Amino acid sequence: MQASERRGVPDSLAGDCRQAVPQVGFQATSTADQPSDTMPEVRPFDMPFGLNGGVRPATPSAKGGLASSKLDSRLLLAGAALLAMCVFAFDAFTEVHVAIAVLYVVVVQLAAASGSLRATNIAAAGCGLLTLLALGLAHEPSYAGGALARCAISLFALAISTALAVRHLRNAGAINEYVQLLNLTHDAIVVYDLGGTVKFWNRGAQTLYGWSNEEALGKDIHNLTNTQFPSSREALYASLHRDGHWEGELTRTHRDGRVLAVESRIALWKDDKGRPVAIMATNNDVTSRRDSAKELERNHAYAEEAEKLSKTGSLMRYGSDAKQMYWSRECYRILGITPETEPSLDIVIARSHPEDIELVRALDQSIRNGEPLIDGTHRLLMPSGEVKHVRFVARRSTTSPEFGQKYVGALMDITGVVAAEEALQRSMSELAHVMRLSTLGGLATTIAHEVTQPLAAIVTWADTALSWLDRPQPDIQEAKASIEQIIIDAERSTEIVKQIRAMAQKREPQRIAVPMNALVNDAARLVARECRMAMVDLELELHPNEASIKGDPVQLQQVLVNLLMNAIQAMAEIRERRRFLKVRTRVDLHAAARIEVIDSGPGLREEDAHKLFGAFYTTKETGLGMGLSICRSIVEAHGGRIWASQGNPGAVFHLELRLISEGAS
């Protein structure tokens, strides 16, 4: 394995490093003695002016210098002062005539190393004065030319050294300000050499990864943070060498073991000759954002699956007139079009059943008018000929300058629900038919009486008519009266047979105008004989106006007959008081028809009151528990309601239906 592979640096990038020459603060080793097919050892470069510590920057002095610490500064200044005294003593009080004052340059450098620009200037000025003072003390009153030359050379060297030191300190101060700025950012900024060794580590990096500046410097960034690359480290470095930069997401580990998703922007740092010397990376923690994105994507998938299971598509309409639309995938599926199609009202109208197009336009107009809640059902006619039933519900969400009117809604495929309701209605109609047959069986005696009575009357009136005609002088008027009575009884018999046939016949429900009082009279006529046999007084208290309700006369008659028969049977055990059954009709203030069936039976038990209209619940020993349940289904199918209450004595059953006649006023 090549050295470059071991260090994770591609050979192409390493090749540029082999020819790198030392720069200010950056160093690379020579490759003259190394094989050409191996990566040279990359010597870690140094940040300019020793600014490797990004997290703990140096403290600026009063004049803007740079000091590593107060203790180090004091030691350096003390050493500089001691050295200055030694140089002065040697120069002023010895007979050795050499340019010893040149050593004042070291004093200035020690003062500059303390990071204080003020101390450096004071040291330079002091050393200059000490040089002149030593010249005066050692050579007064005559000054030889050599002494003056040595003094001038020393002062010149001191001035040059001071100027360089001041320039160095000012540059260091400017760089320190840049470091401070880098520490102010929340981004993690890391500089490392081509081998991955960390050279700069700002406060953002410490916050992001948990490692302090002292702990991170000199460590391999990728080993320290357990970096996981999108593909491989070699591929990233190859892209970096090719493009000079790289952006992407890396997975790294915090000091406490937490896995971080890091958005990294990496730039290749090159010298003035274009040779790579270091890498600078800025990193941001996107763990929460990535987790949120994954959670959002997961929730979206759940919502899409839930829409598919419930056959409910979500949609949104917005804009100044709410023309712009958004549909979910389920909406497209319901409408039978591809998701690439632009949503529009024209598509919905094209899919709508011809008989429901105006209804769809009315729903659209309601949205344009800004109504707060929209709710409607209509049909879709698919290209295959299939008819779908859908329900559209929308609610006005907000009105803003950006979106205008915004409606959030749902499109539900209720084809299965409609089919189930139709099947249930058919089942209920069949069950109601069976119950009507059962009721007819219970009224067999009454029916026989109601049929035979007019037939017997017909025979009697026919004999009477013949007797009037057989006289020597036939009485035509009396015979005519007898024949007219025969016709009346025949019509009565025919009407009874029609009612019985209607109750026994299996047919689809009708919706016609049914006079409320006539409905009660017909039902009372059917149970009249049962009342007489059970010694029950039947009373009718009818509303004076002939109000009409819209419904199926046979089904409504079945409800009344069932309530009347239940009341008669409930009073069978009553001995101590009069048995009476009252049917009352009235119209309330809300223009609703009310029919009340009142009996003097034992009444309702408290525990039975809320169960009476449930399926298969009965208080009779031989009952099926279906009669009142079917009555409730019939009444609710007519848009009405039925309930029971305690009477005084007995029970009261209330039947409420909508009126359609003017008599309801």
C-alpha positions, 0 to 999 in steps of 0.5 A: 500500500502506498504511503499516500493511501495510508494517509488517505491522500490521493497520489494526484494530490500528494504529487503536487505536495512533493514539489512544494517549496517552503512558504511563510508559515508553511513547510514541506519536506524535500522528496529528492531521496524518496521513491517517486511512487510513494507519498512524501511525509507531509510536515505539519505546517504552522499558522502564521505568527504561531496563531494555532490556538483558535479557541484561546486567542492571545490577549491584546495589549493596550497598543494592540500587540500579542502576548501568550500569557501575563506570566510569560510577558513578565518573564520576558520583560524581566530578562530583557531588562537584565540583559540591557543592564549587563550590556550597558555595564560591559559597554560603559565600565570595561576597557574592551572596545567592541560593538557590544551595544549591538546586543541591545537588538536582543533586548528589543526582540525579548520585549517584542516577544512579550507581545506588548508594542508599548514595551517594545518601544520603551525598550528600544528607546531605553536601549538607545539612551543606554548606548549614548550614555555608555559612549559618554561614560567610556570615552569622555572627554575625547571621542575616538572615531572608532567609538563613534562608528561603533555607536552609530552601527549599534543605533542603526541595528537597534533602529532596524530591529525595532522597526521589524519588531513593531511591524511584526507586532502590528501584523500579529495584532491584525491577524489576532483580530481576524482570529477573534472574528473567526471565533465569533461565528457559530460555524465550526472552522478547522484548518488542517494539513494534507495529512489531516493534522489540525492546525486551527480550531475555532470556538465553533468547532469546540462547540460542535465536536466537544474537543477543546483547542488544546485537545484538537491541535495536532490530532488527525481531524478524521480520527478525532471525529470518526469521520464517515465519508459519502463514498470514501476519503480518497474520492473526496480528496480527488474531487477536492484536488480536481475542483479546488473545493467540495461541499456535502454532508459528512457523518461525525461523532461528538466527544460524548458519542453522539452521531452528528450530521455535518454540512461541510464546505471544504476549500483547498489552500494553495500557495502563490504557485498553485501548490496545495499546502492545507485544507480549510473546512467550515462545518454546520450541524444539520442533524436536527434538520436532517432528522426533521427532513426524514421525519417529514418524509416518513410522515408524508409517506404515512399520510399518502398510504393513509389517503390510499387506504381511506380513499381520501385525497387532500387538496388546496386552492389558493390565489386571488380567486382561488383558481390555483390548485394543489392535489395529492396523489390520491386525488389524481387516482380518484379522478383517474388522471396522471400526476403530471397533469396540471390541476384545474377545474376543467379536468374535474368538470370533464370527469363529472357525470353530465347530470352533476356538472351544474352541481360541480360548478355551484361548488366552485362558485361557492369557493369563489364567493368566499364561503367558509365551508363547502360540502357537496357530493357528486358523481364522476363518469370515468372513461371506462363507463364506471360511475364514482360517487365522491364527496368534496369538503373544503374549509377556508383557511387564510386570506393573505396578500401572498396566497389570496383566498386559501382553501384546504379540503379533501376529495373522498371516494364514497362509491363503496359507502354509497353502494353499502348504503344502497345494499343496506336500504334494500336489506331494510326494505326486504326486512320491512316487507317481511315485517309487514307480512308478519303484521298482516298475519297478526291482523288476519282476523281484522282483515277477514272481518274488514273484507267479509263485512262489505261483501255481506253488505253487498249481498244484502243490498243486492237482495233488497234491490231485487225485492224492489224490482220484483214488485208489481210496480217496481220501485226504481228509486229504492232499487237505485239507492240499493245499487248505489250502496252496493257500489259504495261497499264494493269500493270499500272492499276494493280499498281494503284489498289494495291496502293489504296488497300494498303492505304485502307487495315487495316494491321500491319505496316511493316519495309522494305527498301523504295527508297526515290525517288520512294516514292515521285514519287508514292505520286506525281502521286496520287495528279497529277490530283488534282494539275492540277484541282487546277492549281498548278505546281508540281515540283520534285527535286530529289536527284541523288542517289537512297537512301533508308529508312527503314519503312512502304511504305504505312504509309510514302506515307500517310504522303507525300500525306497528306502534298501535299494535305494540300499544294494544299488546302492552295493555293486555295485562291492565285490569285496574284502569280503563284501557285507552289508545289515543292518536294525536296529530299536530303541527309545531312551530317549526313546520314539522308534522307530529304524530303521537301514540299515547296508551294507558299501559304499564309505561317504560322502564328506565333501563329500557328507554334508550334501548327500545329502538335498537336491533334485536331488543324486545320486552316481549317473551315472543318478540324478535326485537326488529319492529321498532328498529325497522320503524326508526330506519324508515322514519330516519330515511324519510328525514324524520325522527322517532322517540319514546317518553314516559306518559301518565300513565303508560307510554308516549311514542313521538313521530316527527316528519317534515311538512310539504303542504300549505296547511302547515302554516 
